[in-house]
């Protein structure tokens, strides 16, 4: 089975003393965190920064030390393709200054408190990542 490697980032900001996470809605209709394919010869760190910038227009500083999560699932890369294994490595980082500018692949974005993010996510692996990140930042969900 083919394996697809991706890298992503859980971006957060502090607003009025509370933590909010950036969630983006794909054109296909599901909410997720910014992520994308690792190009041949590209490091995970570079892919994470590039994909986050391409999908959201945002930059960020140093990821939260010690927070790195890997998820695995099966997907169909394109219509008609065989199932592939997908491995995504995520980091947690504070969003840099600026406004969100979505790529054409995405329809909407929201800065959400953990409880709202949990309600929006369709997939349990995204909920698990959000819960874990909120615990790391000591946020009540």
DAUR-V243838 format. One line per field, one symbol per residue. ss: DSSP state (H for helix, E for strand, L for the rest). phi: phi as a letter, one per 30 degrees, with the letter a starting at -180 (. if undefined). burial: 1 if it has 9 or more other ideal C-beta (glycine too) atoms within 8 Angstrom, else 0. A space follows every 10 residues. Layout:
ss: ???
phi: ???
burial: ???
This chain:
ss: LLEEEEEEEE EEEEELLEEE EEEEEELLLL EELEEEELLL LLLHHHHHHH HHHHHHLLLE LLLLLLLEEE EEEEEELLLL LLEEEEEEEE EEEEELLLLL LLLLLEEEEE EELHHHHHHH LLLHHHHHHH HHHHHHLLLL L
phi: .dcccbbbbc cbbcbhibcb cdcbcdddjc daceaaddde icdddddddd dddddbicca dddddicbbb bbacbcebej dddbdcbbcc bcbddddkcd bddddbcaba cbdeddeddd ddcddddddd eddddddhcd c
burial: 0001111111 1110000011 1111110000 1111110100 0001001111 1110110101 0011001000 1000000000 0001111111 1111100001 0100010011 1111011101 1000011111 1111011010 1
